Each structure stands twice: as structure tokens, then as C-alpha cells.
Amino acid sequence: MAKEMKKEESPFLQIKDLVVEYKSDDQIVHAVNGVSLNLGKGRTLGLVGETGAGKTTIAKSIMRILPDVGAKITGGEIFLDGRNVLELSETEMRKIRGNTVSMIFQDPMTALNPVQRVGDQIAEVVRLHNDEKVNPEKRAKEMLEIVGIPAERYYEYPHQFSGGMKQRVVIAIALACNPDLLLADEATTALDVTIQAQVMDLIGELQKKYNTAMILITHDMGIVAQVCDDVAIIYAGQILEYGSKEQIFDYPTHPYTIGLFGAIPSMSGDEMWLHPIDGLPPDPTNLPEGCPFSPRCQYASDMCRKDGIGFHMTEDGHQCRCCRIEEIKKMKREEDQK
């Protein structure tokens, strides 16, 4: 009994010190650099950061679908329900993909086969991962209805669907086998605001229905506020700040997180201009020493450029990878008083 309780209490997904590199010619791209995170069943974690921060690479590492040429996981562990997926054979991973963990890719245009009927694409997943008692075509039609598409459209092709409808089909494929973990990679980026809201509401409803854990990769802090329980701020392949949604939104601590919020329009303040973060993300083939954000940080000092900057706990469960937290708080108070 004690063992069962312990298993229920442990996170469904555990990533420990993940390191991923891409090799190109004579260069090494340091895409993910020591990422660790946990995610329980039924919860949603938002991965937020600029393009090239390593968010998609983290998701693809969980699925073990990194490019065969050039990409390599050089360190760390990834546990799904207690099993280290990095130690499994490709045959075992095929049983996990689509069944235990599924992924909604960013562009439905490239995620769907243009010469295959959408219903057949959903049915293929069901056929591969369910027992013979489940009728693939019947299940595919049920999934189309669940995502708001009439079952009779089973026989149509991707070009006969709008962008929002294509994304619904991709969601149907991802959820056809009731996965325990859903990876949503910029699932609504290509959609207009109205369809974006409908798709996120749909994912949320299905997630609650099946108690699915989800990692949501996005640039949109509004979507994070709407659907996420926890948030990890990613920069140059590292997590710079990690905590609950309330902690990140109410008490942003790392200068990078503060900068992200400063670049968001406010409807309540008197500000006339946004405050974008100066500079560009670092070259992943030549990352700076110490904090990777230090070249763009207005609070950076010599100590920020030394290796070994770890997480500092700012309150219960709220972590920040910054060595000048208290000094920054003091400087911000002085700025606000002026």
C-alpha cells in the first residue's frame, strides 16, 4: 500500500538535468542546458520564452523524435510514469507515442498528410495503439464530433478544411488514444484570436475529461494566464524562473521575466510605449559565461558572469536562477519611489 501511495504522489513527468546538443559542421548548438521540471496528472505547465530558447527541443526529447542526424541528448533523464524513456528501445517508444504521450505540432498544414483523408489519419493512430475491440473508423468519427467537426467530414481531405478546422483535426489525432501527457507546441499561433480561444477552450475541456497532463509551449502570456497551472521561463536552453502561474504573474523576479511582462501592452496603465528587452538572444554555439541573460540585463554585474549560478527559492515553490535577487528588489523599490 505504501508503494502505491508513493507512486500516486510522484509526478507523472520528471525531467532531470536534460542536456541536448545539435552538431552542424564544426559547431555545436547548445539547445538545452540542464533543464529539470516536474508535471503531475491533470496539470498544465507553460514553457515561455523567445524563439530559439529550446522549448520545442524539450518537447521532442520527451517524444524521442529529435532529428537522427546532428541532434543528441548528451545528459539527463526523462521519466514518464516512472520509466526513463531515454533507456527504452525504439520499439518500446512506438508503443508510448500517441498512446501515453502525444504532440500537437505548430503547423497543421505540415502535420497532416495532404493526400490522405482526415478520418483515415485519425483512424491510423487508433489502429496502431488500441486493441482489436476498438473500431478505428468509429473512434475517428467520435473524435471528430468531440472536436466540433461533423462525423461525415471523415472522408474529406485537409485542403477542404480551414486553418482552425485543420488544427481541430490535429487535436483529434493527438487525443484519439486518451494520452496521459499532451505536448502542445504553439498550437494556436497560426490561428486568429477567435478560433484561438475556441481551440484552447476545447483542449481544456478534453484535458479535464481525461485528466491529461499538458505542456503548453507558447509566446502568448495571455494564453498562459488562461490555461496554465505552472510556468517555466526558458532562455538560452535554461529555466530562469519556475513557479505557479500566480507566483510568476504576481511576483516576477528574474530580470528576463520582468522584461517579458514589460513588453506586454497594459490596458490599465498610462504608459504610452512598450518596454522591449534590449538586444538579442545569445548565439547558442557560443553562450556567454554565467547567466546567459547577463549581456542584456541592466542589473548585471561581474558575479553574473561567473559559472555555477543556481536556483534561489524566493517563496514556497517559486524558484529563480539569479544571484542578485535582493539587490534588484532594492533597486526597483528605489526606482518606484522616484
Secondary structure, DSSP 8 states (H G I E B T S, - for coil): -HHHHHHHHS-SEEEEEEEEEEEETTEEEEEEEEEEEEE-TT-EEEEE--TTSSHHHHHHHHHT-S-TTTEEEEEEEEEETTEEGGGS-HHHHHHHBTTTEEEE-S-HHHHS-TTS-HHHHHHHHHHHHS-TTS-HHHHHHHHHHHTT--GGGGG--GGGS-HHHHHHHHHHHHHTT--SEEEEESTTTTS-HHHHHHHHHHHHHHHHHHT-EEEEEES-HHHHHHH-SEEEEEETTEEEEEEEHHHHHHS--SHHHHHHHHTS--SSS---S----SS----TTS--SS-TTGGG-TT--GGGGSS----EEEETTEEE--S-HHHHHHHHHHHHH-
